[in-house]
Amino acid sequence: MALGLFVGCGDDPDGQQGSGQETTGAGGDASGTGGGATGATSGTGGATTGTGATTSTGATTGTGATTSTSATSGTGAGGGEESTGFSVRGRFLHDRCGEKVLLRGVNEMVVWLASGPDGLPEFQEIAKTGANTVRIVWLATESAAGLDQAITNALAQKLIPIVELHDATGKWELLPTLVDYWTKADVVAVIKKHEQNLLVNIGNEVGDQVDNAAWEAGYKQAITRMREAGITVPLVIDASKWGQNIDQLQAVGPALVAHDPNILLSVHMWWTDGSGATITKELEESVALNLPLMVGEFAQHAVYECGKHPFDYKTLLAKSVEHEVGWLAWSWGAVKNSDCQNDGPFDMTTDGTFAGLTGWGREVAVTDPNSIQNTSVRPHSIETGSCR
């Protein structure tokens, strides 16, 4: 389904990442606004402890980057052979013990926390919802030691960390520079250290108007480079058009899955048509294609013209249960969003605390029948560190 007007959430301090970019192309206007931390500092000198992440740097198998077989051997929750880490089988994510995992959680822009990008105490507050995952906004200017600390802190709160790089938001030409970061020896060492419990989102909303052939070729190359560097964890791939182009995921996603089945395809539902009918149809089309789809970002309305384009998130929550699709709400709010500040802010909390949950954020996290608190299940391996 062509969704018409696409609007991207740049999600960075003061809208500096893709701010105010408006282009016209197939499918309508696309505007990248800054959806991120107003007045927040970059935190580049933040938490840099946890320097012990220096293991397994020599892993260089999977040179064709087509199967990622090392993460597919688990046969069932609580039993069977334990695998290297999370793996995608068909359209579902499984942990290293073989337990199916439906992602339920939130995004948080920890990289712009004034106190430093270690995620504390924010991860502790997010964990109070019962979330099983947190998507961690990160930058390629941050250290491997800082990355190690943020991942460690998320896992300490029983949250599956999904780390994403934000530097190329809306900028297709910068995709290779993200892979340059992921394949640095010290960063690979951190990923290897945590590979039992980690997912890597290559880049946030990389590209605006990117044709199918270029998008497929670009991500095939990115996946191959990362596999050749020894990274075996599931890779999350955002759609183009600022994350919103689900048509492209449906058209080209199967080819990426054939190239490497250990991937998740992520759509950011900042659609100007956020009706329940559209949400239902797009999810059903994706399920029919057996796509390993997740919803990486959504809020109570679009980022373009904000309150003029409401998003039926209650239908998304309900249909995600019905179709077993994972999702992450945007965003927790310890770092304030700059988008829609005067017309329905995206912040789920007033102050980054569980007690501060309000409005749509409280519904998504707690009170809706299909909220995080009512549907999230943490895999046994994350809760206990063991398959048994």
Backbone torsions as a table, in degrees:
resi	resn	phi	psi	omega
1	MET	NA	126.3	173.6
2	ALA	-76.8	127.7	-173.2
3	LEU	-99.1	4.0	174.8
4	GLY	75.1	-118.0	-173.3
5	LEU	-73.6	119.7	178.3
6	PHE	-110.2	133.5	-179.3
7	VAL	-132.4	131.2	-172.4
8	GLY	-101.4	147.9	177.2
9	CYS	-101.3	105.3	-176.6
10	GLY	-72.9	-28.4	169.0
11	ASP	55.2	49.9	-179.0
12	ASP	-137.8	169.2	-176.4
13	PRO	-59.0	124.7	175.1
14	ASP	57.1	24.3	176.0
15	GLY	67.7	29.7	-177.3
16	GLN	-81.2	-16.2	-179.4
17	GLN	-95.3	99.5	178.4
18	GLY	75.3	22.4	-174.9
19	SER	-68.1	128.7	171.1
20	GLY	70.0	11.8	-179.9
21	GLN	-78.8	121.6	178.3
22	GLU	-125.2	126.2	179.0
23	THR	-131.3	158.5	176.9
24	THR	-118.9	132.3	-179.2
25	GLY	-160.8	-170.8	179.4
26	ALA	-56.4	129.6	-179.4
27	GLY	95.4	-6.7	174.7
28	GLY	113.1	-165.3	-178.5
29	ASP	-78.0	145.5	174.4
30	ALA	-129.7	127.0	-177.0
31	SER	-126.5	128.2	179.0
32	GLY	-103.8	109.0	-179.5
33	THR	-105.9	158.1	179.3
34	GLY	-78.4	117.0	-176.9
35	GLY	-105.2	22.7	-165.4
36	GLY	-115.2	-146.7	-163.2
37	ALA	-82.6	110.4	176.8
38	THR	-75.8	123.8	176.0
39	GLY	74.5	2.3	-178.3
40	ALA	-79.3	144.9	176.8
41	THR	-83.8	162.6	-174.6
42	SER	-73.2	-25.6	177.7
43	GLY	69.0	25.6	-174.5
44	THR	-66.9	-21.0	178.2
45	GLY	-98.7	18.6	-173.1
46	GLY	-67.6	-159.0	-169.5
47	ALA	-52.0	119.8	-177.6
48	THR	-128.3	27.4	174.4
49	THR	-84.3	-173.0	-178.7
50	GLY	72.4	38.5	-174.1
51	THR	-76.1	3.8	-178.9
52	GLY	-76.7	3.3	-177.0
53	ALA	-76.4	78.3	-175.7
54	THR	-134.2	25.1	-173.3
55	THR	-99.9	156.5	168.2
56	SER	56.9	34.9	-178.0
57	THR	-72.1	-15.5	-175.2
58	GLY	-85.8	-1.4	-176.3
59	ALA	-66.4	117.2	-177.5
60	THR	-136.4	29.3	179.5
61	THR	-81.1	179.0	179.6
62	GLY	70.7	44.5	-172.1
63	THR	-66.0	-26.1	178.1
64	GLY	-84.6	-13.7	178.1
65	ALA	51.6	45.6	-176.7
66	THR	-116.4	-14.2	-177.0
67	THR	-131.9	-30.8	-176.6
68	SER	52.4	46.5	-172.4
69	THR	-66.6	-18.6	-176.6
70	SER	-65.5	-15.1	-177.0
71	ALA	-114.1	34.2	-174.9
72	THR	-132.8	17.0	-172.5
73	SER	-95.1	-11.9	-178.6
74	GLY	-62.3	141.6	-173.3
75	THR	-117.3	-5.6	177.3
76	GLY	169.7	148.7	-179.6
77	ALA	-61.0	128.5	176.3
78	GLY	79.7	4.3	180.0
79	GLY	-165.1	174.8	179.8
80	GLY	83.3	179.9	-177.6
81	GLU	-75.4	133.3	-179.6
82	GLU	-79.2	136.4	-178.9
83	SER	-100.0	178.8	-176.2
84	THR	-63.9	-39.0	-177.1
85	GLY	-174.5	-156.8	176.4
86	PHE	-60.5	150.8	176.1
87	SER	-148.6	152.5	177.8
88	VAL	-103.9	126.0	179.5
89	ARG	-126.0	115.3	-171.5
90	GLY	65.2	-121.4	178.7
91	ARG	-106.5	9.1	-174.3
92	PHE	-115.5	146.0	174.4
93	LEU	-89.7	137.1	175.4
94	HIS	-127.3	150.1	175.1
95	ASP	-83.3	-178.1	-174.5
96	ARG	-67.5	-14.8	179.0
97	CYS	-95.3	-1.6	-179.6
98	GLY	93.8	1.8	-179.7
99	GLU	-76.8	130.5	176.2
100	LYS	-67.3	137.0	-177.3
101	VAL	-125.2	122.1	173.1
102	LEU	-101.7	114.6	-175.0
103	LEU	-67.7	130.3	175.4
104	ARG	-139.3	111.4	-177.8
105	GLY	-173.3	-156.4	-174.0
106	VAL	-138.4	165.8	169.5
107	ASN	-96.8	147.9	170.3
108	GLU	-146.2	135.2	-175.3
109	MET	-87.0	60.1	-173.7
110	VAL	-61.2	-25.8	-176.9
111	VAL	-63.3	-19.0	-179.7
112	TRP	-109.1	15.5	175.1
113	LEU	-66.5	133.8	-178.9
114	ALA	-61.4	-28.9	-178.3
115	SER	-82.8	-4.1	-176.6
116	GLY	111.4	156.3	-168.8
117	PRO	-87.5	41.1	-179.1
118	ASP	-92.5	-5.8	176.3
119	GLY	80.1	10.0	179.4
120	LEU	-113.4	136.1	7.8
121	PRO	-91.0	12.0	-172.0
122	GLU	-58.6	-43.4	-180.0
123	PHE	-61.8	-35.7	177.7
124	GLN	-63.3	-40.1	179.9
125	GLU	-70.8	-42.1	177.8
126	ILE	-61.3	-39.9	-178.3
127	ALA	-61.6	-25.4	179.6
128	LYS	-65.1	-19.7	176.9
129	THR	-74.6	-18.0	-171.6
130	GLY	90.3	6.4	178.6
131	ALA	-53.4	147.4	175.3
132	ASN	-105.3	-0.7	-178.9
133	THR	-152.7	156.3	171.9
134	VAL	-138.9	132.7	175.1
135	ARG	-93.2	120.7	-171.4
136	ILE	-100.2	114.9	176.7
137	VAL	-73.4	127.6	-175.0
138	TRP	-136.7	165.4	178.6
139	LEU	-130.5	150.6	-179.3
140	ALA	-71.5	-8.0	176.1
141	THR	-85.1	-8.3	-178.1
142	GLU	-83.6	155.5	-176.3
143	SER	-80.3	157.2	173.9
144	ALA	-63.5	-36.9	178.6
145	ALA	-63.6	-40.2	176.2
146	GLY	-64.4	-40.0	177.0
147	LEU	-61.0	-45.1	177.9
148	ASP	-57.1	-43.7	-177.9
149	GLN	-66.1	-42.9	-180.0
150	ALA	-63.3	-43.8	178.9
151	ILE	-63.5	-45.1	179.7
152	THR	-59.3	-42.5	-178.9
153	ASN	-67.9	-36.8	176.3
154	ALA	-64.6	-45.9	-179.1
155	LEU	-64.5	-32.5	178.0
156	ALA	-63.0	-24.0	178.4
157	GLN	-98.4	14.3	178.4
158	LYS	64.5	31.8	178.0
159	LEU	-107.5	129.9	174.7
160	ILE	-72.4	118.5	-179.5
161	PRO	-82.6	129.8	169.5
162	ILE	-116.1	107.9	-176.8
163	VAL	-95.3	131.3	177.7
164	GLU	-126.0	146.4	174.3
165	LEU	-94.3	132.4	-172.0
166	HIS	-102.4	-4.2	-170.0
167	ASP	-64.6	-26.7	-173.7
168	ALA	-107.5	21.9	-179.8
169	THR	-53.9	118.3	179.9
170	GLY	75.8	3.0	-172.4
171	LYS	-122.3	91.4	-175.5
172	TRP	-59.4	-37.3	-176.1
173	GLU	-65.5	-14.1	-177.6
174	LEU	-94.7	0.7	179.7
175	LEU	-53.3	-46.4	-179.5
176	PRO	-60.2	-29.5	-179.7
177	THR	-70.4	-28.4	174.6
178	LEU	-66.4	-43.1	179.0
179	VAL	-65.2	-32.9	174.9
180	ASP	-56.8	-41.1	178.6
181	TYR	-67.7	-50.3	-176.3
182	TRP	-60.4	-29.6	-175.5
183	THR	-96.5	5.9	171.9
184	LYS	-63.0	142.5	-173.9
185	ALA	-57.1	-42.0	-177.6
186	ASP	-71.9	-31.6	177.0
187	VAL	-72.3	-43.3	175.8
188	VAL	-57.3	-39.1	178.9
189	ALA	-61.0	-39.9	177.3
190	VAL	-65.9	-44.2	179.4
191	ILE	-61.9	-42.9	178.2
192	LYS	-63.4	-38.2	179.3
193	LYS	-59.1	-37.8	-174.0
194	HIS	-108.8	15.2	-168.7
195	GLU	-64.5	-18.6	176.5
196	GLN	-66.2	-26.1	-167.5
197	ASN	-131.9	18.2	-168.4
198	LEU	-122.3	146.6	166.7
199	LEU	-122.8	146.8	179.8
200	VAL	-119.5	120.0	174.8
201	ASN	-93.1	106.3	-168.7
202	ILE	-52.1	-47.0	-179.7
203	GLY	-160.5	147.4	179.2
204	ASN	-81.1	119.8	169.3
205	GLU	48.1	47.0	-176.3
206	VAL	-72.3	115.4	174.8
207	GLY	95.8	147.3	175.2
208	ASP	-104.8	-92.6	179.2
209	GLN	-87.2	97.1	-179.7
210	VAL	-124.7	121.7	-178.3
211	ASP	-72.1	162.9	-172.4
212	ASN	-59.6	-42.2	-177.4
213	ALA	-64.4	-42.6	-179.8
214	ALA	-68.0	-40.7	-179.6
215	TRP	-63.9	-44.7	179.0
216	GLU	-62.8	-47.9	-178.0
217	ALA	-64.5	-41.3	-178.0
218	GLY	-63.5	-44.5	-178.4
219	TYR	-76.8	-30.9	173.6
220	LYS	-60.5	-43.5	178.9
221	GLN	-64.9	-42.3	179.9
222	ALA	-62.4	-45.5	179.5
223	ILE	-61.1	-46.3	-178.6
224	THR	-60.6	-45.5	179.2
225	ARG	-59.9	-40.8	-178.2
226	MET	-70.8	-38.7	176.7
227	ARG	-66.1	-39.9	179.8
228	GLU	-66.7	-23.0	176.5
229	ALA	-80.6	-4.5	178.4
230	GLY	98.7	10.5	-179.8
231	ILE	-86.4	115.5	-176.5
232	THR	-107.6	-7.0	-175.4
233	VAL	-68.0	159.0	174.0
234	PRO	-58.1	138.2	178.5
235	LEU	-106.7	130.7	178.9
236	VAL	-97.1	130.2	-176.0
237	ILE	-116.3	114.6	176.9
238	ASP	-77.0	147.0	172.1
239	ALA	-66.9	162.2	172.7
240	SER	-81.3	-166.0	-173.3
241	LYS	52.1	51.2	179.3
242	TRP	57.3	37.9	175.6
243	GLY	87.5	-3.3	-167.4
244	GLN	-98.1	-10.9	-168.9
245	ASN	-80.6	78.2	179.0
246	ILE	-68.6	-26.0	175.5
247	ASP	-58.7	-40.6	179.8
248	GLN	-68.8	-39.9	176.1
249	LEU	-60.0	-40.8	-179.1
250	GLN	-70.9	-33.8	-177.5
251	ALA	-79.8	-41.5	-171.3
252	VAL	-109.4	-19.4	-178.9
253	GLY	-52.2	-44.9	179.5
254	PRO	-57.4	-33.9	178.2
255	ALA	-69.1	-37.0	176.7
256	LEU	-67.8	-39.4	178.3
257	VAL	-64.1	-38.2	177.4
258	ALA	-64.6	-35.4	177.9
259	HIS	-68.9	-40.5	179.9
260	ASP	-155.9	106.6	-176.3
261	PRO	-73.1	-8.4	-177.3
262	ASN	-92.4	54.4	-179.9
263	ILE	-134.0	155.2	168.5
264	LEU	-116.8	141.4	178.3
265	LEU	-102.4	126.2	-171.9
266	SER	-115.2	126.3	174.6
267	VAL	-108.4	138.8	175.2
268	HIS	-104.7	115.2	-169.7
269	MET	-88.5	64.0	174.4
270	TRP	-94.8	38.8	-175.0
271	TRP	-74.7	142.4	173.9
272	THR	-72.9	-23.7	168.7
273	ASP	-100.0	89.7	179.4
274	GLY	-102.9	32.7	-177.9
275	SER	-72.2	157.5	177.0
276	GLY	-60.8	-34.9	-180.0
277	ALA	-64.5	-42.4	179.8
278	THR	-68.0	-45.1	178.4
279	ILE	-57.7	-47.7	-178.7
280	THR	-61.3	-45.3	-177.1
281	LYS	-64.5	-44.5	-177.6
282	GLU	-67.2	-37.9	176.9
283	LEU	-66.0	-43.2	-179.5
284	GLU	-64.1	-40.0	177.8
285	GLU	-63.0	-40.4	-179.0
286	SER	-68.6	-40.7	178.1
287	VAL	-64.9	-40.1	178.9
288	ALA	-61.4	-30.3	177.4
289	LEU	-84.7	-2.1	-177.5
290	ASN	59.9	35.0	180.0
291	LEU	-75.9	139.1	173.4
292	PRO	-78.9	71.7	-171.5
293	LEU	-91.4	140.8	167.4
294	MET	-133.8	157.4	175.9
295	VAL	-101.5	107.9	-172.5
296	GLY	-81.9	-25.1	179.1
297	GLU	-152.8	143.7	168.5
298	PHE	-166.5	161.1	174.7
299	ALA	-146.5	-156.6	-174.3
300	GLN	-86.4	-8.9	175.9
301	HIS	-161.8	177.4	179.1
302	ALA	-71.6	165.0	176.4
303	VAL	-84.9	-23.6	177.4
304	TYR	-89.0	123.7	-178.4
305	GLU	57.9	12.0	166.1
306	CYS	43.5	-113.1	-172.5
307	GLY	-61.5	-14.4	177.2
308	LYS	-70.4	-17.3	-176.1
309	HIS	-127.9	77.3	-178.8
310	PRO	-64.7	150.5	177.5
311	PHE	-113.8	126.9	-175.9
312	ASP	-80.8	73.6	-175.0
313	TYR	-67.2	-25.4	178.7
314	LYS	-66.6	-35.5	174.4
315	THR	-67.0	-40.9	177.3
316	LEU	-58.3	-45.9	-179.0
317	LEU	-61.1	-44.6	-178.0
318	ALA	-67.2	-46.5	-177.9
319	LYS	-69.3	-27.4	177.5
320	SER	-69.0	-32.0	173.1
321	VAL	-69.2	-47.2	-178.3
322	GLU	-59.5	-42.6	-175.1
323	HIS	-100.5	2.8	178.6
324	GLU	57.2	58.1	179.2
325	VAL	-114.9	134.6	179.2
326	GLY	-81.4	156.2	178.4
327	TRP	-153.4	157.7	178.6
328	LEU	-136.4	124.5	179.7
329	ALA	-80.5	150.6	178.2
330	TRP	-114.8	124.8	-19.4
331	SER	-136.2	171.9	-168.4
332	TRP	-57.8	-51.9	171.5
333	GLY	116.3	2.1	172.7
334	ALA	-64.0	-33.4	169.3
335	VAL	-105.2	120.5	-172.0
336	LYS	-74.0	138.3	172.5
337	ASN	-73.4	143.1	176.3
338	SER	-90.4	-20.4	178.7
339	ASP	-72.7	143.1	170.4
340	CYS	55.0	31.7	-177.9
341	GLN	-59.3	-32.6	-176.8
342	ASN	-104.3	8.6	-176.9
343	ASP	-148.7	62.7	178.8
344	GLY	84.3	73.3	-179.7
345	PRO	-57.4	148.6	179.9
346	PHE	-79.1	-13.3	-177.1
347	ASP	-61.7	126.2	179.7
348	MET	-75.2	-27.7	-179.0
349	THR	-121.9	159.1	177.2
350	THR	-81.0	-24.3	-173.0
351	ASP	-144.8	14.3	179.6
352	GLY	81.8	10.3	179.6
353	THR	-111.8	158.3	175.6
354	PHE	-60.5	-41.2	179.3
355	ALA	-63.5	-24.0	-177.8
356	GLY	-87.6	3.8	177.1
357	LEU	-58.7	137.8	-176.9
358	THR	-149.9	156.9	172.7
359	GLY	54.6	-132.8	-177.3
360	TRP	-60.9	-33.4	-179.8
361	GLY	-62.8	-41.5	179.1
362	ARG	-68.1	-38.1	178.3
363	GLU	-62.9	-47.7	-177.8
364	VAL	-65.5	-37.7	-175.6
365	ALA	-84.3	-33.5	-167.1
366	VAL	-131.6	-54.7	-161.0
367	THR	-91.0	-26.8	179.7
368	ASP	-65.4	145.5	179.2
369	PRO	-56.0	-25.6	-179.1
370	ASN	-110.9	25.4	-178.9
371	SER	-69.2	174.6	174.0
372	ILE	-54.4	-51.7	-175.0
373	GLN	-61.1	-29.8	-176.6
374	ASN	-94.0	-11.2	-176.0
375	THR	-131.3	-11.8	-176.8
376	SER	-76.1	134.7	174.7
377	VAL	-127.2	122.8	176.1
378	ARG	-84.8	128.6	179.9
379	PRO	-61.5	150.1	-177.8
380	HIS	-56.4	-36.2	-178.1
381	SER	-65.5	-32.6	178.1
382	ILE	-77.6	-38.5	-179.7
383	GLU	-67.9	-38.9	-170.7
384	THR	-117.0	-15.8	-174.6
385	GLY	79.7	8.5	-175.6
386	SER	-141.5	159.6	175.8
387	CYS	-83.9	-10.1	-174.9
388	ARG	-126.5	NA	NA
